[in-house]
Amino acid sequence: MNKIKNTLFSNKPVTINNDSLIMAIESSCDETACAIVKGGREVLANVVASQIKIHEEYGGVIPEIAAREHLEAINVVIDETFKQAGVNGNDISAFAGTVGPGLVGCLLVGLNATKTLALAYDKPFIGVNHLNAHIAANFIDTNLEPPFISLLVSGGHTQIIKVSSYSDMEIIGETIDDAVGEAYDKVARLIGLPYPGGPKLDKLAQEGNPFAFKLPEAKVGEYDFSFSGLKTAVLRLVKSFEGKDMPVNDICASFQECVSSTLVRKVRKALEAYNYKQVVLAGGVAANSEIRKKIFDLEKEGYRAYAPIMKYCTDNASMVASSAFFFDNTFDNVNVEVFSRV
């Protein structure tokens, strides 16, 4: 694969190919991340400074605190990335940064650092959509190529995306209210689990009976989702156990079974409708054990399934570098502004 990108000062054309090194920065929420990736697939360095411990006491991410933490960490993370990869700025072919969606103050820290590096070393700047980056995490250490159907599940988004080529992506279904990760966190709070609740709920679900309680699936569009009614159903279920021992594991397992079955049923429908043979799982919730299991179970039906390894499911910069290398729908204008939502 070859792409031509222009430098910022001299407008000098630079060829991006399989030997190119892309340095990327990701700071859309509560991870300050930097990575260097060769040819879009080989990770030379992947550094992440997490803020989970800082936000635990608040039960969620506080944007102002997160932005300040990014400012504290960004230079250290960049220096460590260069050190781990054994290269310097002159060896980098292009610098990539997350433009959005995300928390505006957080995004500004990472994107301004990316632009500064591109200007300082007179190299191309590539702005990346955070959601595309999650999909691109599946290119790392694999031979995956389009076409494929992607299920993107995160704290803020739940989408089925038809990826026809590196330049042609179409959202064919999405949530009309809560995202999967949001639903997990809300249900976790209902049953008294601390932040971040999603992974803890997943762990408890593995010890419960997924068919203990029949929970409702919303009737919405062909490939769309709705989880607000499911959340309400769990609330009623929890209240029904007031004054009694609550079967927490069974509630978690039943909730997880409802969510995962709904997701995979609609993904299967999309695969059949478009006659695609590859399915890709992406986003932070791609780390969920039952959703991963059901996606890979599709291989028993003749499909090829992909999901990132765990460290590339959550926010990281390797996926940003891979997205900058493969996908054509990027932002090349250094004056591009961050955005919070799609």
Buried (B, 14 or more C-beta within 10 A) or exposed (E): EEBEBBBBEEEEEBEBEEEBBBBBBBBBBBBBBBBBBBBBBBBBBBBBBBBEEBBEEEEEBBBEBBBBBBBEBBEEBBEBBBEBBEBEBEEBBBBBBBBBBBBBBBBBBBBBBBBBBBBEBBBBBBBBBBBBBBBBBBBBEEEBEBBBBBBBBBBBBBBBBBBEEBEEBEBBBBBBBBBBBBBBBBBBBBBEBEBBBBBBBBEBBEEBBBEBBEBEBBEBEEBBBBBBBBBEBBBEBBEEEEEEEBBBBBBBBBBBBBBBBBBBEBBBBBBEEBEBEBBBBBBBBBBBBBBBEBBBEBEEEEBBBBBBEEBBBBBBBBBBBBBBBBBEEBBEEBEBEBBBEE
